[in-house]
Amino acid sequence: MLEILKFTLSGFWIFCGSYTLIAMVLYFLVNGIVRVFTRFFRMIMVTKHGWPPNHLDADGDRKL
């Protein structure tokens, strides 16, 4: 672990690249977890209430 830290702090561009890589990995990881939860709760709501809701037509537009 100490070797990775020494390598990351050895130069400015190496630090920038490492920081960018870590930020991207964390973003995609958190985004994936959030999507799993939101899709799961959306599935529950659609199963419970049906699709489309009363105020929308079949493709999701508001009824006039």
N, CA, C and O atoms as a CHARMM CRD file, in Angstrom:
* protein
*
  256
    1    1 MET  N      0.82300  -1.19400   0.00000 PROA 1      0.00000
    2    1 MET  CA     0.00000   0.00000   0.00000 PROA 1      0.00000
    3    1 MET  C      0.86900   1.26100   0.00000 PROA 1      0.00000
    4    1 MET  O      0.54100   2.25500  -0.64700 PROA 1      0.00000
    5    2 LEU  N      1.95300   1.20200   0.71800 PROA 2      0.00000
    6    2 LEU  CA     2.85500   2.35000   0.78800 PROA 2      0.00000
    7    2 LEU  C      3.52100   2.61200  -0.56300 PROA 2      0.00000
    8    2 LEU  O      3.78600   3.76000  -0.92000 PROA 2      0.00000
    9    3 GLU  N      3.79000   1.53200  -1.31600 PROA 3      0.00000
   10    3 GLU  CA     4.39600   1.69800  -2.63800 PROA 3      0.00000
   11    3 GLU  C      3.45100   2.42300  -3.59700 PROA 3      0.00000
   12    3 GLU  O      3.88400   3.24900  -4.40000 PROA 3      0.00000
   13    4 ILE  N      2.16500   2.10800  -3.50500 PROA 4      0.00000
   14    4 ILE  CA     1.17200   2.77600  -4.36100 PROA 4      0.00000
   15    4 ILE  C      1.10600   4.25600  -4.01500 PROA 4      0.00000
   16    4 ILE  O      1.02000   5.10000  -4.90800 PROA 4      0.00000
   17    5 LEU  N      1.14300   4.57300  -2.74400 PROA 5      0.00000
   18    5 LEU  CA     1.10900   5.97200  -2.31600 PROA 5      0.00000
   19    5 LEU  C      2.35300   6.72200  -2.77600 PROA 5      0.00000
   20    5 LEU  O      2.25900   7.86600  -3.22000 PROA 5      0.00000
   21    6 LYS  N      3.50900   6.08800  -2.67300 PROA 6      0.00000
   22    6 LYS  CA     4.74400   6.71500  -3.13700 PROA 6      0.00000
   23    6 LYS  C      4.70000   6.96000  -4.64500 PROA 6      0.00000
   24    6 LYS  O      5.11900   8.01600  -5.11900 PROA 6      0.00000
   25    7 PHE  N      4.19100   5.98400  -5.39500 PROA 7      0.00000
   26    7 PHE  CA     4.09000   6.14600  -6.84600 PROA 7      0.00000
   27    7 PHE  C      3.12500   7.26600  -7.20200 PROA 7      0.00000
   28    7 PHE  O      3.41900   8.08100  -8.07700 PROA 7      0.00000
   29    8 THR  N      1.96100   7.31600  -6.52700 PROA 8      0.00000
   30    8 THR  CA     0.95500   8.33600  -6.82600 PROA 8      0.00000
   31    8 THR  C      1.47400   9.73800  -6.54400 PROA 8      0.00000
   32    8 THR  O      1.16700  10.67300  -7.28300 PROA 8      0.00000
   33    9 LEU  N      2.25300   9.89000  -5.48900 PROA 9      0.00000
   34    9 LEU  CA     2.75100  11.21100  -5.11600 PROA 9      0.00000
   35    9 LEU  C      4.10900  11.54200  -5.74100 PROA 9      0.00000
   36    9 LEU  O      4.72400  12.54500  -5.38100 PROA 9      0.00000
   37   10 SER  N      4.57800  10.71500  -6.66600 PROA 10     0.00000
   38   10 SER  CA     5.90400  10.93500  -7.24700 PROA 10     0.00000
   39   10 SER  C      5.92800  12.04500  -8.29500 PROA 10     0.00000
   40   10 SER  O      6.99800  12.57300  -8.59900 PROA 10     0.00000
   41   11 GLY  N      4.79000  12.40500  -8.84400 PROA 11     0.00000
   42   11 GLY  CA     4.77200  13.46000  -9.85200 PROA 11     0.00000
   43   11 GLY  C      3.38500  14.05200  -9.98800 PROA 11     0.00000
   44   11 GLY  O      2.38600  13.43600  -9.61600 PROA 11     0.00000
   45   12 PHE  N      3.34400  15.26200 -10.53000 PROA 12     0.00000
   46   12 PHE  CA     2.07100  15.97300 -10.64700 PROA 12     0.00000
   47   12 PHE  C      1.11500  15.25900 -11.59500 PROA 12     0.00000
   48   12 PHE  O     -0.05300  15.06800 -11.25700 PROA 12     0.00000
   49   13 TRP  N      1.59000  14.86000 -12.78100 PROA 13     0.00000
   50   13 TRP  CA     0.70900  14.24100 -13.76500 PROA 13     0.00000
   51   13 TRP  C      0.29900  12.83700 -13.35100 PROA 13     0.00000
   52   13 TRP  O     -0.80300  12.39200 -13.67000 PROA 13     0.00000
   53   14 ILE  N      1.16800  12.14800 -12.65400 PROA 14     0.00000
   54   14 ILE  CA     0.80500  10.82800 -12.13200 PROA 14     0.00000
   55   14 ILE  C     -0.30500  10.98500 -11.08600 PROA 14     0.00000
   56   14 ILE  O     -1.25300  10.20000 -11.05100 PROA 14     0.00000
   57   15 PHE  N     -0.17200  12.01000 -10.23600 PROA 15     0.00000
   58   15 PHE  CA    -1.21600  12.27700  -9.24100 PROA 15     0.00000
   59   15 PHE  C     -2.53100  12.62600  -9.92400 PROA 15     0.00000
   60   15 PHE  O     -3.58100  12.12600  -9.52200 PROA 15     0.00000
   61   16 CYS  N     -2.49300  13.47300 -10.94800 PROA 16     0.00000
   62   16 CYS  CA    -3.72000  13.85100 -11.65900 PROA 16     0.00000
   63   16 CYS  C     -4.38700  12.63800 -12.31200 PROA 16     0.00000
   64   16 CYS  O     -5.60700  12.48500 -12.25100 PROA 16     0.00000
   65   17 GLY  N     -3.59000  11.79200 -12.92600 PROA 17     0.00000
   66   17 GLY  CA    -4.13300  10.59200 -13.55500 PROA 17     0.00000
   67   17 GLY  C     -4.70600   9.62100 -12.54100 PROA 17     0.00000
   68   17 GLY  O     -5.76700   9.03700 -12.76400 PROA 17     0.00000
   69   18 SER  N     -4.01300   9.44800 -11.43400 PROA 18     0.00000
   70   18 SER  CA    -4.49900   8.54400 -10.39700 PROA 18     0.00000
   71   18 SER  C     -5.79400   9.06700  -9.78400 PROA 18     0.00000
   72   18 SER  O     -6.73600   8.30500  -9.56100 PROA 18     0.00000
   73   19 TYR  N     -5.83600  10.36300  -9.51400 PROA 19     0.00000
   74   19 TYR  CA    -7.03100  10.96200  -8.94000 PROA 19     0.00000
   75   19 TYR  C     -8.21600  10.82700  -9.89600 PROA 19     0.00000
   76   19 TYR  O     -9.32500  10.50700  -9.46900 PROA 19     0.00000
   77   20 THR  N     -7.98400  11.07000 -11.18000 PROA 20     0.00000
   78   20 THR  CA    -9.04700  10.94900 -12.17300 PROA 20     0.00000
   79   20 THR  C     -9.54900   9.51500 -12.25900 PROA 20     0.00000
   80   20 THR  O    -10.75700   9.28200 -12.32100 PROA 20     0.00000
   81   21 LEU  N     -8.64500   8.56900 -12.26400 PROA 21     0.00000
   82   21 LEU  CA    -9.02700   7.16300 -12.34000 PROA 21     0.00000
   83   21 LEU  C     -9.84900   6.74800 -11.12000 PROA 21     0.00000
   84   21 LEU  O    -10.87100   6.07700 -11.26300 PROA 21     0.00000
   85   22 ILE  N     -9.41600   7.13500  -9.94100 PROA 22     0.00000
   86   22 ILE  CA   -10.14600   6.78800  -8.72100 PROA 22     0.00000
   87   22 ILE  C    -11.51300   7.45800  -8.70100 PROA 22     0.00000
   88   22 ILE  O    -12.49900   6.84100  -8.30000 PROA 22     0.00000
   89   23 ALA  N    -11.58100   8.71900  -9.13100 PROA 23     0.00000
   90   23 ALA  CA   -12.86100   9.43400  -9.15900 PROA 23     0.00000
   91   23 ALA  C    -13.83200   8.78000 -10.12900 PROA 23     0.00000
   92   23 ALA  O    -15.02000   8.66400  -9.82700 PROA 23     0.00000
   93   24 MET  N    -13.34800   8.35300 -11.28500 PROA 24     0.00000
   94   24 MET  CA   -14.21500   7.69100 -12.25900 PROA 24     0.00000
   95   24 MET  C    -14.73500   6.36400 -11.73200 PROA 24     0.00000
   96   24 MET  O    -15.91600   6.05500 -11.88600 PROA 24     0.00000
   97   25 VAL  N    -13.86900   5.58200 -11.11500 PROA 25     0.00000
   98   25 VAL  CA   -14.28700   4.29100 -10.57300 PROA 25     0.00000
   99   25 VAL  C    -15.33200   4.48900  -9.48000 PROA 25     0.00000
  100   25 VAL  O    -16.33900   3.78100  -9.45700 PROA 25     0.00000
  101   26 LEU  N    -15.11200   5.43200  -8.58300 PROA 26     0.00000
  102   26 LEU  CA   -16.08000   5.69400  -7.52100 PROA 26     0.00000
  103   26 LEU  C    -17.40800   6.20400  -8.08000 PROA 26     0.00000
  104   26 LEU  O    -18.47400   5.82100  -7.59800 PROA 26     0.00000
  105   27 TYR  N    -17.34500   7.07100  -9.10000 PROA 27     0.00000
  106   27 TYR  CA   -18.57000   7.58400  -9.70300 PROA 27     0.00000
  107   27 TYR  C    -19.40500   6.44400 -10.28500 PROA 27     0.00000
  108   27 TYR  O    -20.60200   6.35200 -10.01400 PROA 27     0.00000
  109   28 PHE  N    -18.78100   5.57600 -11.08200 PROA 28     0.00000
  110   28 PHE  CA   -19.52600   4.49300 -11.71100 PROA 28     0.00000
  111   28 PHE  C    -20.01900   3.47700 -10.68800 PROA 28     0.00000
  112   28 PHE  O    -21.09000   2.89700 -10.86500 PROA 28     0.00000
  113   29 LEU  N    -19.26600   3.25700  -9.63800 PROA 29     0.00000
  114   29 LEU  CA   -19.68900   2.34200  -8.58600 PROA 29     0.00000
  115   29 LEU  C    -20.90900   2.88500  -7.85000 PROA 29     0.00000
  116   29 LEU  O    -21.89800   2.17300  -7.67600 PROA 29     0.00000
  117   30 VAL  N    -20.84200   4.13800  -7.42000 PROA 30     0.00000
  118   30 VAL  CA   -21.96700   4.74200  -6.69700 PROA 30     0.00000
  119   30 VAL  C    -23.17600   4.88700  -7.61500 PROA 30     0.00000
  120   30 VAL  O    -24.30500   4.63300  -7.19600 PROA 30     0.00000
  121   31 ASN  N    -22.95300   5.28800  -8.84900 PROA 31     0.00000
  122   31 ASN  CA   -24.04900   5.44100  -9.79800 PROA 31     0.00000
  123   31 ASN  C    -24.74300   4.09900 -10.04400 PROA 31     0.00000
  124   31 ASN  O    -25.96900   4.04500 -10.13300 PROA 31     0.00000
  125   32 GLY  N    -23.98000   3.03500 -10.15000 PROA 32     0.00000
  126   32 GLY  CA   -24.56600   1.71600 -10.34700 PROA 32     0.00000
  127   32 GLY  C    -25.39400   1.27200  -9.16300 PROA 32     0.00000
  128   32 GLY  O    -26.47500   0.70900  -9.33700 PROA 32     0.00000
  129   33 ILE  N    -24.90300   1.51500  -7.96100 PROA 33     0.00000
  130   33 ILE  CA   -25.64900   1.13700  -6.76000 PROA 33     0.00000
  131   33 ILE  C    -26.94400   1.93300  -6.66100 PROA 33     0.00000
  132   33 ILE  O    -27.99200   1.37600  -6.33500 PROA 33     0.00000
  133   34 VAL  N    -26.87900   3.22700  -6.94000 PROA 34     0.00000
  134   34 VAL  CA   -28.08700   4.06700  -6.88800 PROA 34     0.00000
  135   34 VAL  C    -29.09400   3.61100  -7.92600 PROA 34     0.00000
  136   34 VAL  O    -30.29100   3.57000  -7.64000 PROA 34     0.00000
  137   35 ARG  N    -28.64200   3.26600  -9.12300 PROA 35     0.00000
  138   35 ARG  CA   -29.55700   2.80700 -10.16300 PROA 35     0.00000
  139   35 ARG  C    -30.24000   1.50000  -9.78400 PROA 35     0.00000
  140   35 ARG  O    -31.42600   1.31400 -10.05800 PROA 35     0.00000
  141   36 VAL  N    -29.49800   0.59700  -9.15700 PROA 36     0.00000
  142   36 VAL  CA   -30.09800  -0.66400  -8.73100 PROA 36     0.00000
  143   36 VAL  C    -31.22800  -0.39300  -7.74500 PROA 36     0.00000
  144   36 VAL  O    -32.31200  -0.96100  -7.88100 PROA 36     0.00000
  145   37 PHE  N    -30.99200   0.46400  -6.75500 PROA 37     0.00000
  146   37 PHE  CA   -32.03000   0.76100  -5.77200 PROA 37     0.00000
  147   37 PHE  C    -33.20900   1.47700  -6.40100 PROA 37     0.00000
  148   37 PHE  O    -34.35300   1.12000  -6.12300 PROA 37     0.00000
  149   38 THR  N    -32.96800   2.48700  -7.25000 PROA 38     0.00000
  150   38 THR  CA   -34.08800   3.23000  -7.82400 PROA 38     0.00000
  151   38 THR  C    -34.91200   2.35700  -8.76600 PROA 38     0.00000
  152   38 THR  O    -36.14000   2.44600  -8.77700 PROA 38     0.00000
  153   39 ARG  N    -34.25100   1.52000  -9.55000 PROA 39     0.00000
  154   39 ARG  CA   -34.99500   0.62400 -10.45200 PROA 39     0.00000
  155   39 ARG  C    -35.80400  -0.39600  -9.66800 PROA 39     0.00000
  156   39 ARG  O    -36.91100  -0.75600 -10.06600 PROA 39     0.00000
  157   40 PHE  N    -35.25200  -0.86200  -8.55300 PROA 40     0.00000
  158   40 PHE  CA   -35.97400  -1.81400  -7.71800 PROA 40     0.00000
  159   40 PHE  C    -37.23700  -1.17600  -7.14300 PROA 40     0.00000
  160   40 PHE  O    -38.31100  -1.77500  -7.19600 PROA 40     0.00000
  161   41 PHE  N    -37.11800   0.04000  -6.59200 PROA 41     0.00000
  162   41 PHE  CA   -38.29100   0.69500  -6.03700 PROA 41     0.00000
  163   41 PHE  C    -39.28300   1.09000  -7.12600 PROA 41     0.00000
  164   41 PHE  O    -40.49000   1.08900  -6.88600 PROA 41     0.00000
  165   42 ARG  N    -38.79300   1.42800  -8.31800 PROA 42     0.00000
  166   42 ARG  CA   -39.70300   1.72200  -9.42300 PROA 42     0.00000
  167   42 ARG  C    -40.46900   0.47000  -9.81600 PROA 42     0.00000
  168   42 ARG  O    -41.66200   0.54300 -10.11000 PROA 42     0.00000
  169   43 MET  N    -39.79100  -0.69500  -9.82600 PROA 43     0.00000
  170   43 MET  CA   -40.44600  -1.95000 -10.14600 PROA 43     0.00000
  171   43 MET  C    -41.55800  -2.24600  -9.13700 PROA 43     0.00000
  172   43 MET  O    -42.64200  -2.69800  -9.50600 PROA 43     0.00000
  173   44 ILE  N    -41.27200  -1.98500  -7.85800 PROA 44     0.00000
  174   44 ILE  CA   -42.27900  -2.21800  -6.82500 PROA 44     0.00000
  175   44 ILE  C    -43.48700  -1.30800  -7.03300 PROA 44     0.00000
  176   44 ILE  O    -44.62900  -1.75700  -6.92500 PROA 44     0.00000
  177   45 MET  N    -43.23900  -0.02600  -7.33200 PROA 45     0.00000
  178   45 MET  CA   -44.34300   0.91700  -7.51700 PROA 45     0.00000
  179   45 MET  C    -45.17700   0.56800  -8.75100 PROA 45     0.00000
  180   45 MET  O    -46.40400   0.65500  -8.70300 PROA 45     0.00000
  181   46 VAL  N    -44.54000   0.17800  -9.84400 PROA 46     0.00000
  182   46 VAL  CA   -45.28600  -0.18500 -11.05200 PROA 46     0.00000
  183   46 VAL  C    -46.07800  -1.46200 -10.80500 PROA 46     0.00000
  184   46 VAL  O    -47.21200  -1.58600 -11.27000 PROA 46     0.00000
  185   47 THR  N    -45.49600  -2.41000 -10.08100 PROA 47     0.00000
  186   47 THR  CA   -46.21200  -3.64200  -9.76500 PROA 47     0.00000
  187   47 THR  C    -47.42000  -3.34900  -8.87800 PROA 47     0.00000
  188   47 THR  O    -48.48600  -3.93600  -9.06500 PROA 47     0.00000
  189   48 LYS  N    -47.25800  -2.45300  -7.92500 PROA 48     0.00000
  190   48 LYS  CA   -48.32500  -2.13400  -6.98300 PROA 48     0.00000
  191   48 LYS  C    -49.43900  -1.31000  -7.62900 PROA 48     0.00000
  192   48 LYS  O    -50.61900  -1.61000  -7.45300 PROA 48     0.00000
  193   49 HSD  N    -49.05900  -0.26700  -8.37800 PROA 49     0.00000
  194   49 HSD  CA   -50.03800   0.67500  -8.90700 PROA 49     0.00000
  195   49 HSD  C    -50.35500   0.47100 -10.38400 PROA 49     0.00000
  196   49 HSD  O    -51.30800   1.06300 -10.89000 PROA 49     0.00000
  197   50 GLY  N    -49.58900  -0.34000 -11.07600 PROA 50     0.00000
  198   50 GLY  CA   -49.82200  -0.55900 -12.50000 PROA 50     0.00000
  199   50 GLY  C    -49.23700   0.54600 -13.35500 PROA 50     0.00000
  200   50 GLY  O    -48.84500   1.60200 -12.85700 PROA 50     0.00000
  201   51 TRP  N    -49.18500   0.28000 -14.66900 PROA 51     0.00000
  202   51 TRP  CA   -48.68100   1.26200 -15.61100 PROA 51     0.00000
  203   51 TRP  C    -49.62900   1.32300 -16.77200 PROA 51     0.00000
  204   51 TRP  O    -50.06100   0.26600 -17.23100 PROA 51     0.00000
  205   52 PRO  N    -49.97500   2.43600 -17.26600 PROA 52     0.00000
  206   52 PRO  CA   -49.60700   3.78100 -16.84500 PROA 52     0.00000
  207   52 PRO  C    -50.52000   4.25800 -15.72600 PROA 52     0.00000
  208   52 PRO  O    -51.61700   3.72700 -15.55100 PROA 52     0.00000
  209   53 PRO  N    -50.07900   5.25300 -14.96900 PROA 53     0.00000
  210   53 PRO  CA   -50.96400   5.84700 -13.96700 PROA 53     0.00000
  211   53 PRO  C    -52.16400   6.50400 -14.63500 PROA 53     0.00000
  212   53 PRO  O    -52.15900   6.73200 -15.84500 PROA 53     0.00000
  213   54 ASN  N    -53.17600   6.80400 -13.85900 PROA 54     0.00000
  214   54 ASN  CA   -54.43100   7.33700 -14.42000 PROA 54     0.00000
  215   54 ASN  C    -54.24800   8.64300 -15.17400 PROA 54     0.00000
  216   54 ASN  O    -54.97300   8.89200 -16.13700 PROA 54     0.00000
  217   55 HSD  N    -53.29700   9.49000 -14.76800 PROA 55     0.00000
  218   55 HSD  CA   -53.15200  10.80200 -15.39700 PROA 55     0.00000
  219   55 HSD  C    -52.24500  10.78100 -16.63300 PROA 55     0.00000
  220   55 HSD  O    -52.01100  11.83300 -17.22800 PROA 55     0.00000
  221   56 LEU  N    -51.71700   9.58600 -17.04500 PROA 56     0.00000
  222   56 LEU  CA   -50.85800   9.47100 -18.22100 PROA 56     0.00000
  223   56 LEU  C    -51.46200   8.50900 -19.23000 PROA 56     0.00000
  224   56 LEU  O    -52.19500   7.58800 -18.86800 PROA 56     0.00000
  225   57 ASP  N    -51.13800   8.73900 -20.52900 PROA 57     0.00000
  226   57 ASP  CA   -51.54900   7.76600 -21.53700 PROA 57     0.00000
  227   57 ASP  C    -50.48600   6.66300 -21.63200 PROA 57     0.00000
  228   57 ASP  O    -49.56000   6.63000 -20.82200 PROA 57     0.00000
  229   58 ALA  N    -50.61200   5.76300 -22.61200 PROA 58     0.00000
  230   58 ALA  CA   -49.77700   4.55700 -22.66000 PROA 58     0.00000
  231   58 ALA  C    -48.28700   4.84600 -22.81500 PROA 58     0.00000
  232   58 ALA  O    -47.46900   4.08000 -22.30600 PROA 58     0.00000
  233   59 ASP  N    -47.90600   5.92700 -23.50200 PROA 59     0.00000
  234   59 ASP  CA   -46.47300   6.20100 -23.67100 PROA 59     0.00000
  235   59 ASP  C    -45.92600   7.20400 -22.67100 PROA 59     0.00000
  236   59 ASP  O    -44.79300   7.65900 -22.82400 PROA 59     0.00000
  237   60 GLY  N    -46.70000   7.56400 -21.64900 PROA 60     0.00000
  238   60 GLY  CA   -46.19000   8.40700 -20.57100 PROA 60     0.00000
  239   60 GLY  C    -46.48000   9.88300 -20.71400 PROA 60     0.00000
  240   60 GLY  O    -46.01500  10.67500 -19.89400 PROA 60     0.00000
  241   61 ASP  N    -47.24600  10.29000 -21.74600 PROA 61     0.00000
  242   61 ASP  CA   -47.62100  11.70200 -21.90200 PROA 61     0.00000
  243   61 ASP  C    -48.85500  11.99600 -21.06300 PROA 61     0.00000
  244   61 ASP  O    -49.65500  11.10800 -20.77200 PROA 61     0.00000
  245   62 ARG  N    -48.99400  13.26800 -20.67800 PROA 62     0.00000
  246   62 ARG  CA   -50.17800  13.66900 -19.90400 PROA 62     0.00000
  247   62 ARG  C    -51.42600  13.61400 -20.77100 PROA 62     0.00000
  248   62 ARG  O    -51.40300  14.01300 -21.93600 PROA 62     0.00000
  249   63 LYS  N    -52.50600  13.12000 -20.19800 PROA 63     0.00000
  250   63 LYS  CA   -53.78500  13.10800 -20.91100 PROA 63     0.00000
  251   63 LYS  C    -54.34600  14.52000 -20.96500 PROA 63     0.00000
  252   63 LYS  O    -54.18600  15.29500 -20.02300 PROA 63     0.00000
  253   64 LEU  N    -54.98500  14.84100 -22.04100 PROA 64     0.00000
  254   64 LEU  CA   -55.59900  16.16600 -22.17400 PROA 64     0.00000
  255   64 LEU  C    -57.02800  16.16200 -21.71800 PROA 64     0.00000
  256   64 LEU  O    -57.69400  17.19700 -21.76200 PROA 64     0.00000
